[in-house]
């Protein structure tokens, strides 16, 4: 063996010894790791997935500290050097980093049975514009090779599933058939209250139907601009109440047919 070969052999033995020592060190620390591990993840993931695991994790590794840094959907999601584990929603820009795929979430359109019974299910993506939707951004809906982007004005704008889920399960504040019945009763009560006001106004106004005599006669109702009340606002209120009642009864009938 040459002198160069002998030196190379000794260097390899030293390298192997260093690797063996490092492996033994890791094995000794594997059962009881210590230090701080920093995790960055979406806010919903921190609340719904990591939080329930903290108790068991700390019980199993009491010497290991954890620092969780949640971020919202709109923040910068590129990993930093001071973060040990980074969960991303989007593909990383730095392809050199070691990346493992994590089970994703189901994406789709969801509605409560009460909402579908009351307002029906949209047959076309464009009909979503007439429904009460919660979400954010642009919705791209696909079926096979066809992809559409409906124009939706969200009633609630948020990207947090923790808010969207209970809002959808609650029927998007419709409360199903009971809510429609309550809305119908409210409009009928409004018509009765309006009828009471109109009747009292007629009976207190000087004329052949003046059956209720007040100390001060009601003459202002025939003068401008008070003349607009019986001539415009009262008919407008009646028409709006009637249209609302018809719409509600139509939704109730549709709900009964669906059931």
PyMOL commands that set and color helices and strands:
alter all, ss='L'
color gray80, all
select helices_A, chain A and resi 3-30+43-60+113-119+125-130+161-169+176-204+220-222+227-258
alter helices_A, ss='H'
color red, helices_A
select strands_A, chain A and resi 35-42+64-71+85-86+134-135+141-143+146-148+156-157
alter strands_A, ss='S'
color yellow, strands_A
deselect
rebuild
show_as cartoon
